[in-house]
Amino acid sequence: MMRIDFTKMHGLGNDFVVVDARAQDPGLDEAGYRAIGDRRRGVGYDQFLTILPPVNGGTAFMKIHNPDGSEAEACGNGTRCVAAVLMDEAGKNEAIVETVAGALVCARSDDGRVTVDMGPAGLGWREIPLAREVDTLNVAFDEMPETGACCVNMGNPHAVFFVDDAEAVPLTEIGPVLETHSMFPERANIEFATIRSRTEIRMRVWERAAGITQACGSGACAVLVAAVRRGLSERRADVILDGGTLTIEWTETGRVLMTGPTATSFQGSLQLPDRMG
């Protein structure tokens, strides 16, 4: 049997299994990630976060997996949680979390909230990526009840739909259809957002490979960027998700900053058959 020590964390209910593998990577296969991600028979998570030794001079490298075992490029709330672990460990209020999408600079304020610099938003159709050249500010979807999305890449692909009432959208029905639409060769995260004011946006999300989640940091960033591009919001606003509020800022220099709380739920140890390692 293979033993894995882990910490269960969350950012506004967006929950993670965090494993420190800097000494030894358990090397889970897809079956292992799926087993741990099962909310009835395993631990359950929106993303599985593995802390590995840094590659390019950062504090550590973070590998991200979805509950279906697929690997993800970015996870904003997860980055903040891992950064909090690394900052507590070092007794500092800053950390650099390396990911396949780049190195993310994180800082903790006096109120305990963690800010992560998510870098610049990708706005070109190839960056997102989309299946063909279109205006990413207004993307149409054939034979879909919802259309006219603003598409953004925040280390991973997002499609943002602005609607009158985000809470009325049948997300469980339309989310998986849009996620796997032919317009998205790498699938996409789907956000529905309602503008409450120029500094407050209500958002719900269907995450690629994870389904409905309480919060999505990269999704909140994508929503703010999309709102600014549409002229609907200031460059700094509160984005209200099912699990709570994130403060997002798209700076004049093009960086996207996300600020919010982190929390540790519990720590535990798992034993898995060796065939899952």
Backbone as CSV, one residue per row, in Angstrom:
resi,resn,N_x,N_y,N_z,CA_x,CA_y,CA_z,C_x,C_y,C_z
1,MET,0.844,-1.205,0.000,0.000,0.000,0.000,0.873,1.246,0.000
2,MET,0.408,2.281,-0.689,1.114,3.546,-0.743,0.427,4.549,0.188
3,ARG,1.198,5.209,1.034,0.652,6.183,1.977,0.907,7.595,1.467
4,ILE,-0.132,8.438,1.537,-0.026,9.829,1.117,-0.551,10.717,2.239
5,ASP,0.295,11.580,2.779,-0.135,12.591,3.740,-0.607,13.815,2.964
6,PHE,-1.699,14.417,3.415,-2.271,15.543,2.673,-2.872,16.573,3.622
7,THR,-3.103,17.764,3.074,-3.835,18.824,3.761,-5.031,19.192,2.905
8,LYS,-6.195,19.234,3.513,-7.397,19.678,2.799,-7.557,21.177,3.049
9,MET,-7.583,21.958,1.954,-7.686,23.415,2.047,-8.790,23.907,1.123
10,HIS,-9.171,25.159,1.322,-10.124,25.753,0.394,-9.961,27.264,0.344
11,GLY,-10.368,27.820,-0.782,-10.477,29.259,-0.946,-11.904,29.566,-1.327
12,LEU,-12.695,30.039,-0.367,-14.118,30.334,-0.575,-14.907,29.095,-0.990
13,GLY,-14.540,27.941,-0.446,-15.254,26.718,-0.760,-14.731,25.987,-1.979
14,ASN,-13.841,26.609,-2.744,-13.148,25.958,-3.857,-12.084,25.079,-3.188
15,ASP,-12.311,23.743,-3.133,-11.529,22.909,-2.226,-10.453,22.087,-2.923
16,PHE,-9.392,21.829,-2.157,-8.185,21.215,-2.707,-7.610,20.178,-1.754
17,VAL,-7.047,19.138,-2.335,-6.156,18.241,-1.611,-4.740,18.685,-1.958
18,VAL,-3.970,19.059,-0.945,-2.607,19.555,-1.140,-1.626,18.530,-0.599
19,VAL,-0.720,18.107,-1.467,0.284,17.111,-1.082,1.676,17.698,-1.294
20,ASP,2.477,17.681,-0.241,3.860,18.147,-0.334,4.718,16.977,-0.813
21,ALA,5.146,17.035,-2.072,5.921,15.946,-2.671,7.347,16.380,-2.972
22,ARG,7.850,17.367,-2.221,9.211,17.834,-2.487,10.252,16.789,-2.105
23,ALA,9.937,15.950,-1.122,10.864,14.882,-0.754,10.696,13.673,-1.667
24,GLN,9.430,13.328,-1.950,9.173,12.181,-2.817,7.797,12.334,-3.454
25,ASP,7.766,12.377,-4.766,6.514,12.486,-5.509,5.840,11.117,-5.541
26,PRO,4.591,10.995,-5.042,3.925,9.697,-5.065,3.639,9.191,-6.476
27,GLY,3.693,10.078,-7.465,3.548,9.657,-8.849,2.224,8.982,-9.139
28,LEU,1.132,9.585,-8.686,-0.195,9.020,-8.908,-0.523,8.922,-10.394
29,ASP,-1.279,7.893,-10.767,-1.800,7.822,-12.125,-3.239,8.337,-12.110
30,GLU,-3.911,8.317,-13.260,-5.269,8.867,-13.345,-6.225,8.157,-12.393
31,ALA,-6.062,6.843,-12.245,-6.928,6.100,-11.335,-6.753,6.583,-9.899
32,GLY,-5.522,6.917,-9.512,-5.259,7.429,-8.171,-5.921,8.763,-7.923
33,TYR,-5.797,9.679,-8.899,-6.436,10.987,-8.753,-7.954,10.850,-8.674
34,ARG,-8.512,9.954,-9.480,-9.960,9.757,-9.467,-10.417,9.155,-8.140
35,ALA,-9.643,8.218,-7.611,-10.014,7.583,-6.343,-10.015,8.595,-5.200
36,ILE,-8.994,9.414,-5.121,-8.922,10.430,-4.056,-9.995,11.498,-4.270
37,GLY,-10.322,11.794,-5.525,-11.301,12.828,-5.828,-12.737,12.416,-5.609
38,ASP,-13.016,11.142,-5.430,-14.371,10.646,-5.198,-14.871,11.166,-3.856
39,ARG,-15.950,11.941,-3.861,-16.422,12.584,-2.632,-17.165,11.618,-1.710
40,ARG,-17.465,10.420,-2.173,-18.110,9.430,-1.323,-17.129,8.378,-0.806
41,ARG,-16.193,7.982,-1.649,-15.279,6.902,-1.291,-13.846,7.384,-1.032
42,GLY,-13.548,8.627,-1.431,-12.217,9.186,-1.226,-12.280,10.412,-0.333
43,VAL,-11.508,11.428,-0.672,-11.515,12.687,0.080,-12.421,13.702,-0.608
44,GLY,-12.287,13.801,-1.924,-13.051,14.786,-2.671,-12.306,16.097,-2.791
45,TYR,-12.319,16.655,-3.987,-11.657,17.939,-4.214,-12.093,18.501,-5.558
46,ASP,-11.888,19.822,-5.705,-12.046,20.442,-7.020,-10.758,20.302,-7.829
47,GLN,-9.617,20.438,-7.133,-8.310,20.206,-7.756,-7.364,19.552,-6.742
48,PHE,-6.475,18.708,-7.259,-5.428,18.074,-6.476,-4.142,18.842,-6.760
49,LEU,-3.507,19.372,-5.714,-2.338,20.231,-5.867,-1.110,19.547,-5.280
50,THR,-0.115,19.331,-6.120,1.120,18.692,-5.689,2.233,19.727,-5.623
51,ILE,2.849,19.869,-4.442,3.969,20.790,-4.262,5.258,20.041,-4.563
52,LEU,6.007,20.550,-5.533,7.251,19.937,-5.978,8.409,20.932,-5.843
53,PRO,9.651,20.483,-5.911,10.779,21.421,-5.849,10.704,22.437,-6.985
54,PRO,11.189,23.667,-6.753,11.159,24.684,-7.812,12.022,24.287,-8.994
55,VAL,11.643,24.806,-10.153,12.378,24.517,-11.383,13.207,25.718,-11.821
56,ASN,12.639,26.921,-11.614,13.285,28.136,-12.132,13.496,29.194,-11.052
57,GLY,13.898,28.772,-9.870,14.260,29.734,-8.835,13.123,30.229,-7.973
58,GLY,11.910,29.697,-8.147,10.793,30.099,-7.312,10.835,29.417,-5.952
59,THR,9.750,29.551,-5.197,9.680,28.908,-3.888,9.379,27.415,-4.034
60,ALA,8.480,27.072,-4.955,8.130,25.680,-5.226,7.384,25.626,-6.550
61,PHE,7.278,24.412,-7.090,6.490,24.182,-8.308,5.185,23.510,-7.906
62,MET,4.064,23.957,-8.488,2.753,23.386,-8.190,2.203,22.674,-9.419
63,LYS,1.888,21.397,-9.252,1.239,20.621,-10.318,-0.242,20.495,-9.969
64,ILE,-1.111,20.623,-10.973,-2.553,20.685,-10.747,-3.244,19.555,-11.503
65,HIS,-4.088,18.805,-10.804,-4.902,17.777,-11.454,-6.375,17.956,-11.109
66,ASN,-7.238,17.630,-12.067,-8.682,17.659,-11.890,-9.170,16.318,-11.331
67,PRO,-10.419,16.267,-10.851,-10.933,15.009,-10.295,-10.982,13.841,-11.285
68,ASP,-10.987,14.148,-12.589,-10.989,13.063,-13.577,-9.582,12.588,-13.913
69,GLY,-8.569,13.170,-13.257,-7.186,12.779,-13.478,-6.442,13.600,-14.494
70,SER,-7.160,14.458,-15.234,-6.503,15.300,-16.231,-5.720,16.412,-15.554
71,GLU,-4.689,16.907,-16.231,-3.853,17.959,-15.664,-4.367,19.324,-16.112
72,ALA,-4.359,20.292,-15.203,-4.787,21.652,-15.491,-3.584,22.583,-15.500
73,GLU,-3.724,23.703,-16.234,-2.612,24.642,-16.356,-2.577,25.664,-15.228
74,ALA,-3.766,26.068,-14.742,-3.817,27.157,-13.769,-4.938,26.922,-12.772
75,CYS,-4.759,27.449,-11.560,-5.778,27.386,-10.518,-5.496,28.529,-9.554
76,GLY,-6.244,29.603,-9.688,-5.962,30.803,-8.904,-6.141,30.610,-7.408
77,ASN,-7.293,30.074,-6.984,-7.510,29.854,-5.558,-6.537,28.817,-5.009
78,GLY,-6.236,27.797,-5.805,-5.270,26.798,-5.387,-3.884,27.387,-5.204
79,THR,-3.514,28.303,-6.090,-2.221,28.983,-5.967,-2.149,29.749,-4.657
80,ARG,-3.242,30.416,-4.301,-3.251,31.175,-3.048,-3.109,30.238,-1.847
81,CYS,-3.766,29.061,-1.903,-3.659,28.101,-0.800,-2.243,27.555,-0.673
82,VAL,-1.655,27.155,-1.783,-0.282,26.646,-1.744,0.678,27.738,-1.287
83,ALA,0.457,28.962,-1.755,1.302,30.077,-1.316,1.220,30.263,0.195
84,ALA,0.018,30.120,0.765,-0.143,30.253,2.211,0.657,29.184,2.944
85,VAL,0.658,27.952,2.423,1.454,26.871,3.017,2.938,27.223,2.988
86,LEU,3.398,27.684,1.841,4.815,28.001,1.682,5.228,29.199,2.541
87,MET,4.350,30.191,2.654,4.662,31.362,3.476,4.697,31.007,4.954
88,ASP,3.752,30.167,5.398,3.770,29.721,6.798,5.051,28.951,7.092
89,GLU,5.440,28.109,6.166,6.639,27.288,6.332,7.899,28.136,6.470
90,ALA,7.976,29.209,5.666,9.175,30.047,5.651,9.098,31.217,6.622
91,GLY,7.923,31.432,7.228,7.756,32.583,8.108,7.831,33.898,7.355
92,LYS,7.350,33.893,6.110,7.380,35.093,5.271,5.978,35.417,4.764
93,ASN,5.848,36.573,4.146,4.569,36.989,3.578,4.620,37.096,2.067
94,GLU,5.566,36.381,1.456,5.615,36.338,0.003,6.136,34.976,-0.438
95,ALA,5.741,34.574,-1.644,6.180,33.308,-2.214,6.005,33.384,-3.725
96,ILE,6.799,32.601,-4.432,6.658,32.485,-5.884,6.295,31.043,-6.205
97,VAL,5.091,30.857,-6.727,4.590,29.519,-7.049,4.748,29.297,-8.552
98,GLU,5.589,28.349,-8.911,5.785,28.034,-10.327,4.695,27.064,-10.797
99,THR,4.187,27.284,-12.010,3.213,26.391,-12.636,3.580,26.239,-14.104
100,VAL,2.902,25.333,-14.789,3.163,25.191,-16.224,2.745,26.442,-16.983
101,ALA,1.883,27.270,-16.372,1.449,28.514,-17.005,2.362,29.685,-16.661
102,GLY,3.403,29.446,-15.842,4.330,30.512,-15.481,4.502,30.627,-13.981
103,ALA,5.411,31.509,-13.564,5.681,31.746,-12.146,4.744,32.827,-11.627
104,LEU,4.037,32.531,-10.521,3.036,33.442,-9.971,3.533,34.001,-8.640
105,VAL,3.647,35.320,-8.577,4.116,36.003,-7.372,2.937,36.203,-6.426
106,CYS,3.102,35.791,-5.175,2.027,35.860,-4.185,2.489,36.651,-2.964
107,ALA,1.543,37.335,-2.329,1.849,38.110,-1.124,0.660,38.053,-0.177
108,ARG,0.958,38.091,1.136,-0.095,38.056,2.153,-0.151,39.387,2.878
109,SER,-1.353,39.916,3.025,-1.535,41.209,3.690,-1.760,41.002,5.182
110,ASP,-1.856,42.103,5.914,-2.014,42.032,7.362,-3.323,41.362,7.774
111,ASP,-4.349,41.434,6.911,-5.621,40.807,7.252,-5.660,39.315,6.929
112,GLY,-4.526,38.777,6.456,-4.433,37.352,6.172,-4.817,36.950,4.768
113,ARG,-5.392,37.872,4.009,-5.763,37.542,2.636,-4.508,37.450,1.766
114,VAL,-4.580,36.580,0.769,-3.445,36.344,-0.111,-3.767,36.875,-1.502
115,THR,-2.813,37.630,-2.058,-2.930,38.136,-3.425,-1.980,37.373,-4.329
116,VAL,-2.484,36.965,-5.488,-1.634,36.320,-6.482,-1.674,37.131,-7.766
117,ASP,-0.505,37.395,-8.319,-0.400,38.054,-9.618,-0.546,36.970,-10.675
118,MET,-1.705,36.938,-11.334,-1.998,35.896,-12.312,-1.356,36.172,-13.669
119,GLY,-0.667,37.315,-13.776,-0.023,37.648,-15.040,-0.984,38.315,-16.010
120,PRO,-0.590,38.485,-17.258,-1.459,39.128,-18.245,-2.533,38.164,-18.748
121,ALA,-3.659,38.728,-19.142,-4.730,37.925,-19.734,-4.441,37.684,-21.211
122,GLY,-4.725,36.482,-21.680,-4.610,36.182,-23.097,-5.925,36.486,-23.789
123,LEU,-5.884,37.336,-24.808,-7.113,37.804,-25.448,-7.243,37.381,-26.907
124,GLY,-6.186,36.876,-27.495,-6.234,36.452,-28.894,-6.852,35.075,-29.042
125,TRP,-7.455,34.794,-30.177,-8.156,33.522,-30.354,-7.216,32.321,-30.258
126,ARG,-5.972,32.493,-30.701,-5.004,31.398,-30.591,-4.558,31.195,-29.144
127,GLU,-4.497,32.287,-28.364,-4.044,32.206,-26.979,-5.049,31.451,-26.109
128,ILE,-6.331,31.541,-26.443,-7.353,31.034,-25.527,-7.335,29.514,-25.345
129,PRO,-7.231,28.604,-26.253,-7.376,28.791,-27.693,-8.804,28.494,-28.168
130,LEU,-9.133,29.074,-29.333,-10.395,28.779,-29.998,-10.120,27.992,-31.279
131,ALA,-11.150,27.388,-31.811,-10.977,26.506,-32.964,-10.731,27.271,-34.255
132,ARG,-11.155,28.526,-34.283,-10.973,29.318,-35.505,-10.894,30.793,-35.151
133,GLU,-10.470,31.593,-36.086,-10.314,33.026,-35.861,-11.671,33.702,-35.737
134,VAL,-11.911,34.314,-34.587,-13.142,35.060,-34.316,-12.797,36.244,-33.425
135,ASP,-13.752,37.156,-33.280,-13.613,38.262,-32.347,-13.841,37.722,-30.939
136,THR,-12.810,37.658,-30.110,-12.941,37.053,-28.789,-13.803,37.868,-27.837
137,LEU,-14.135,39.085,-28.224,-15.007,39.920,-27.405,-16.466,39.504,-27.534
138,ASN,-16.786,38.782,-28.604,-18.177,38.396,-28.848,-18.194,37.121,-29.688
139,VAL,-18.117,35.986,-29.017,-18.020,34.698,-29.697,-19.397,34.046,-29.773
140,ALA,-19.825,33.727,-30.975,-21.123,33.092,-31.181,-20.980,31.571,-31.128
141,PHE,-22.037,30.899,-30.679,-22.072,29.443,-30.602,-23.308,28.943,-31.328
142,ASP,-23.079,28.186,-32.381,-24.180,27.686,-33.194,-25.092,26.785,-32.379
143,GLU,-26.392,26.969,-32.563,-27.421,26.108,-31.980,-27.367,26.069,-30.454
144,MET,-26.935,27.159,-29.841,-26.884,27.233,-28.380,-27.816,28.341,-27.894
145,PRO,-28.521,28.111,-26.782,-29.393,29.167,-26.248,-28.611,30.370,-25.734
146,GLU,-27.376,30.124,-25.293,-26.519,31.219,-24.829,-25.450,31.482,-25.878
147,THR,-25.246,32.730,-26.202,-24.241,33.072,-27.210,-23.646,34.432,-26.870
148,GLY,-22.664,34.854,-27.633,-22.061,36.165,-27.391,-21.125,36.186,-26.202
149,ALA,-20.295,35.154,-26.042,-19.363,35.101,-24.915,-18.132,35.955,-25.183
150,CYS,-17.541,36.456,-24.101,-16.225,37.094,-24.167,-15.228,36.049,-23.669
151,CYS,-14.282,35.673,-24.505,-13.350,34.598,-24.164,-12.001,35.165,-23.729
152,VAL,-11.436,34.555,-22.705,-10.205,35.029,-22.076,-9.371,33.822,-21.667
153,ASN,-8.061,33.927,-21.759,-7.186,32.917,-21.197,-6.500,33.496,-19.959
154,MET,-6.659,32.788,-18.823,-5.996,33.188,-17.589,-5.056,32.072,-17.125
155,GLY,-4.275,31.546,-18.101,-3.486,30.359,-17.861,-4.273,29.127,-18.261
156,ASN,-5.581,29.264,-18.389,-6.501,28.257,-18.877,-7.655,28.977,-19.592
157,PRO,-8.403,28.282,-20.451,-9.422,28.954,-21.263,-10.734,29.202,-20.517
158,HIS,-11.327,30.379,-20.777,-12.593,30.768,-20.156,-13.521,31.382,-21.186
159,ALA,-14.816,31.138,-21.005,-15.854,31.797,-21.795,-16.827,32.459,-20.821
160,VAL,-16.962,33.773,-20.914,-17.772,34.549,-19.975,-19.037,35.025,-20.676
161,PHE,-20.189,34.711,-20.072,-21.478,35.151,-20.585,-22.082,36.142,-19.597
162,PHE,-22.446,37.324,-20.077,-23.104,38.313,-19.218,-24.619,38.167,-19.372
163,VAL,-25.292,37.955,-18.238,-26.732,37.694,-18.233,-27.403,38.563,-17.170
164,ASP,-28.731,38.669,-17.263,-29.480,39.479,-16.299,-29.475,38.861,-14.909
165,ASP,-29.504,37.531,-14.839,-29.556,36.856,-13.548,-28.727,35.575,-13.610
166,ALA,-27.506,35.640,-13.125,-26.613,34.479,-13.171,-27.166,33.310,-12.366
167,GLU,-27.913,33.602,-11.312,-28.418,32.540,-10.449,-29.546,31.751,-11.103
168,ALA,-30.153,32.311,-12.152,-31.261,31.630,-12.826,-30.794,30.717,-13.960
169,VAL,-29.500,30.760,-14.290,-28.972,29.964,-15.393,-28.932,28.482,-14.993
170,PRO,-29.472,27.572,-15.817,-29.410,26.131,-15.527,-28.002,25.587,-15.790
171,LEU,-27.106,25.883,-14.876,-25.682,25.644,-15.094,-25.354,24.156,-15.252
172,THR,-26.078,23.301,-14.530,-25.801,21.871,-14.638,-26.149,21.329,-16.024
173,GLU,-27.053,22.000,-16.717,-27.458,21.549,-18.047,-26.569,22.135,-19.129
174,ILE,-26.343,23.435,-19.058,-25.640,24.109,-20.152,-24.124,24.100,-19.969
175,GLY,-23.655,24.012,-18.713,-22.218,24.043,-18.459,-21.434,22.978,-19.202
176,PRO,-21.812,21.683,-19.056,-21.029,20.637,-19.727,-21.101,20.694,-21.245
177,VAL,-22.207,21.222,-21.779,-22.342,21.336,-23.236,-21.388,22.409,-23.769
178,LEU,-21.347,23.545,-23.080,-20.444,24.617,-23.503,-18.986,24.242,-23.271
179,GLU,-18.688,23.576,-22.158,-17.307,23.176,-21.863,-16.697,22.378,-23.007
180,THR,-17.490,21.509,-23.594,-16.994,20.601,-24.626,-17.384,21.038,-26.037
181,HIS,-17.828,22.283,-26.190,-18.227,22.781,-27.514,-17.033,22.732,-28.473
182,SER,-17.312,22.516,-29.731,-16.249,22.393,-30.735,-15.411,23.658,-30.876
183,MET,-15.904,24.777,-30.381,-15.128,26.019,-30.430,-13.904,25.948,-29.517
184,PHE,-13.930,25.012,-28.534,-12.857,24.933,-27.547,-12.073,23.635,-27.714
185,PRO,-10.973,23.640,-28.445,-10.199,22.412,-28.658,-9.612,21.839,-27.375
186,GLU,-9.437,22.660,-26.341,-8.924,22.184,-25.055,-9.996,22.258,-23.969
187,ARG,-11.251,22.308,-24.399,-12.388,22.537,-23.499,-12.251,23.924,-22.843
188,ALA,-13.211,24.302,-22.006,-13.157,25.638,-21.412,-13.919,25.687,-20.105
189,ASN,-13.534,26.628,-19.263,-14.293,26.977,-18.066,-15.391,27.946,-18.492
190,ILE,-16.585,27.764,-17.935,-17.739,28.546,-18.363,-18.243,29.393,-17.194
191,GLU,-18.314,30.711,-17.409,-18.790,31.624,-16.364,-20.021,32.390,-16.837
192,PHE,-20.998,32.529,-15.931,-22.148,33.396,-16.160,-22.078,34.504,-15.125
193,ALA,-22.166,35.741,-15.580,-21.944,36.894,-14.697,-23.044,37.928,-14.865
194,THR,-23.402,38.546,-13.747,-24.379,39.638,-13.724,-23.713,40.875,-13.137
195,ILE,-23.763,41.972,-13.853,-23.183,43.233,-13.379,-24.137,43.883,-12.392
196,ARG,-23.732,43.995,-11.134,-24.556,44.660,-10.123,-24.228,46.141,-10.019
197,SER,-22.959,46.463,-10.229,-22.509,47.855,-10.295,-21.157,47.829,-10.975
198,ARG,-20.546,48.977,-11.137,-19.249,49.015,-11.807,-18.123,48.493,-10.917
199,THR,-18.437,48.174,-9.671,-17.428,47.607,-8.772,-17.910,46.324,-8.098
200,GLU,-18.992,45.726,-8.619,-19.509,44.499,-8.024,-20.142,43.626,-9.107
201,ILE,-19.677,42.380,-9.185,-20.156,41.449,-10.206,-20.504,40.122,-9.529
202,ARG,-21.683,39.596,-9.850,-22.083,38.265,-9.359,-21.744,37.230,-10.428
203,MET,-21.134,36.133,-10.020,-20.647,35.143,-10.979,-20.924,33.729,-10.494
204,ARG,-21.269,32.852,-11.443,-21.331,31.410,-11.187,-20.486,30.712,-12.237
205,VAL,-19.969,29.527,-11.883,-18.978,28.913,-12.763,-19.195,27.415,-12.909
206,TRP,-18.952,26.951,-14.129,-18.816,25.528,-14.426,-17.353,25.314,-14.801
207,GLU,-16.600,24.612,-13.937,-15.172,24.436,-14.185,-14.912,23.220,-15.067
208,ARG,-14.020,23.405,-15.996,-13.599,22.328,-16.874,-13.137,21.120,-16.064
209,ALA,-13.761,19.976,-16.307,-13.408,18.698,-15.683,-13.765,18.606,-14.203
210,ALA,-14.378,19.650,-13.634,-14.739,19.615,-12.219,-16.221,19.892,-11.982
211,GLY,-16.887,20.557,-12.935,-18.298,20.882,-12.776,-18.506,22.162,-11.987
212,ILE,-19.672,22.297,-11.378,-19.977,23.492,-10.588,-19.093,23.506,-9.338
213,THR,-18.429,24.621,-9.098,-17.624,24.789,-7.891,-18.059,26.050,-7.159
214,GLN,-17.739,26.107,-5.870,-18.122,27.253,-5.050,-17.405,28.533,-5.462
215,ALA,-16.216,28.374,-6.022,-15.438,29.535,-6.441,-14.407,29.089,-7.462
216,CYS,-13.989,30.017,-8.291,-12.939,29.754,-9.279,-12.148,31.038,-9.452
217,GLY,-10.896,31.023,-8.981,-10.088,32.236,-9.009,-9.775,32.714,-10.409
218,SER,-9.313,31.791,-11.268,-9.013,32.204,-12.640,-10.282,32.637,-13.354
219,GLY,-11.423,32.012,-13.007,-12.692,32.418,-13.593,-13.104,33.816,-13.185
220,ALA,-12.890,34.150,-11.897,-13.197,35.498,-11.432,-12.334,36.532,-12.159
221,CYS,-11.070,36.179,-12.391,-10.181,37.067,-13.149,-10.695,37.254,-14.571
222,ALA,-11.105,36.153,-15.196,-11.617,36.221,-16.564,-12.865,37.082,-16.640
223,VAL,-13.728,36.979,-15.643,-14.961,37.777,-15.618,-14.646,39.263,-15.529
224,LEU,-13.715,39.637,-14.650,-13.361,41.050,-14.515,-12.751,41.580,-15.802
225,VAL,-11.850,40.814,-16.403,-11.235,41.235,-17.663,-12.295,41.397,-18.743
226,ALA,-13.216,40.443,-18.835,-14.280,40.517,-19.831,-15.173,41.731,-19.599
227,ALA,-15.491,42.003,-18.324,-16.344,43.152,-18.007,-15.679,44.464,-18.383
228,VAL,-14.387,44.571,-18.111,-13.661,45.790,-18.484,-13.617,45.935,-19.999
229,ARG,-13.368,44.842,-20.699,-13.329,44.883,-22.173,-14.675,45.321,-22.747
230,ARG,-15.748,44.954,-22.092,-17.088,45.335,-22.548,-17.501,46.724,-22.057
231,GLY,-16.666,47.357,-21.248,-17.007,48.671,-20.713,-18.039,48.624,-19.606
232,LEU,-18.141,47.500,-18.900,-19.175,47.303,-17.890,-18.672,47.499,-16.463
233,SER,-17.363,47.577,-16.283,-16.801,47.569,-14.940,-15.567,48.446,-14.856
234,GLU,-15.260,48.863,-13.628,-13.972,49.485,-13.361,-12.890,48.399,-13.423
235,ARG,-11.645,48.803,-13.396,-10.553,47.842,-13.498,-10.316,47.085,-12.187
236,ARG,-10.944,47.515,-11.113,-10.900,46.811,-9.829,-12.330,46.636,-9.344
237,ALA,-12.695,45.402,-9.011,-14.063,45.137,-8.580,-14.105,43.891,-7.712
238,ASP,-15.175,43.774,-6.927,-15.435,42.567,-6.156,-16.246,41.614,-7.022
239,VAL,-15.795,40.376,-7.097,-16.516,39.341,-7.833,-17.095,38.379,-6.803
240,ILE,-18.419,38.289,-6.774,-19.118,37.503,-5.756,-19.464,36.136,-6.334
241,LEU,-18.887,35.101,-5.732,-19.114,33.728,-6.165,-20.022,33.021,-5.157
242,ASP,-20.396,31.787,-5.440,-21.252,31.054,-4.513,-20.616,30.945,-3.137
243,GLY,-19.277,30.831,-3.085,-18.591,30.623,-1.817,-18.099,31.883,-1.130
244,GLY,-18.234,33.042,-1.776,-17.745,34.276,-1.169,-17.211,35.241,-2.213
245,THR,-16.423,36.197,-1.770,-16.010,37.302,-2.635,-14.498,37.339,-2.838
246,LEU,-14.099,37.528,-4.092,-12.716,37.795,-4.457,-12.624,39.212,-4.997
247,THR,-11.530,39.881,-4.676,-11.266,41.199,-5.242,-10.284,41.030,-6.399
248,ILE,-10.695,41.495,-7.581,-9.891,41.334,-8.785,-9.522,42.709,-9.332
249,GLU,-8.272,42.847,-9.756,-7.822,44.094,-10.384,-7.050,43.781,-11.656
250,TRP,-7.425,44.433,-12.736,-6.691,44.366,-14.003,-5.923,45.671,-14.110
251,THR,-4.646,45.625,-13.794,-3.865,46.853,-13.687,-3.643,47.496,-15.050
252,GLU,-3.239,48.749,-15.023,-2.962,49.471,-16.269,-1.792,48.858,-17.024
253,THR,-0.951,48.116,-16.320,0.179,47.452,-16.976,-0.208,46.083,-17.546
254,GLY,-1.480,45.700,-17.355,-1.964,44.457,-17.941,-1.917,43.250,-17.035
255,ARG,-1.440,43.391,-15.801,-1.401,42.269,-14.860,-2.779,42.099,-14.212
256,VAL,-3.136,40.867,-13.901,-4.403,40.589,-13.227,-4.096,40.097,-11.816
257,LEU,-4.580,40.828,-10.814,-4.324,40.516,-9.411,-5.598,39.984,-8.765
258,MET,-5.477,38.899,-8.031,-6.615,38.295,-7.353,-6.324,38.206,-5.865
259,THR,-7.265,38.684,-5.039,-7.075,38.711,-3.593,-8.255,38.058,-2.898
260,GLY,-7.954,37.186,-1.921,-9.007,36.535,-1.171,-8.452,35.715,-0.027
261,PRO,-9.332,35.119,0.770,-8.900,34.340,1.934,-8.536,32.904,1.564
262,THR,-7.797,32.261,2.460,-7.511,30.824,2.361,-7.832,30.188,3.705
263,ALA,-8.073,28.881,3.692,-8.380,28.188,4.945,-7.933,26.742,4.859
264,THR,-7.514,26.204,6.006,-7.184,24.785,6.130,-8.344,24.082,6.817
265,SER,-8.873,23.041,6.187,-9.996,22.302,6.754,-9.520,21.205,7.699
266,PHE,-8.579,20.380,7.233,-8.041,19.317,8.079,-6.830,18.699,7.394
267,GLN,-6.123,17.868,8.136,-5.006,17.105,7.597,-5.308,15.631,7.738
268,GLY,-4.737,14.817,6.858,-5.026,13.396,6.921,-3.981,12.572,6.206
269,SER,-4.225,11.274,6.196,-3.319,10.343,5.542,-4.149,9.324,4.779
270,LEU,-3.729,9.011,3.571,-4.435,8.071,2.710,-3.552,6.864,2.421
271,GLN,-4.177,5.728,2.256,-3.473,4.549,1.784,-4.154,4.063,0.516
272,LEU,-3.362,3.963,-0.548,-3.872,3.530,-1.834,-3.115,2.289,-2.303
273,PRO,-3.772,1.423,-3.069,-3.039,0.288,-3.645,-1.886,0.764,-4.493
274,ASP,-0.790,0.035,-4.517,0.394,0.437,-5.267,0.105,0.634,-6.743
275,ARG,-0.910,-0.055,-7.291,-1.204,0.079,-8.711,-1.715,1.477,-9.060
276,MET,-2.090,2.250,-8.032,-2.539,3.615,-8.275,-1.393,4.597,-8.165
277,GLY,-0.196,4.150,-7.914,0.955,5.016,-7.803,1.830,4.935,-9.009
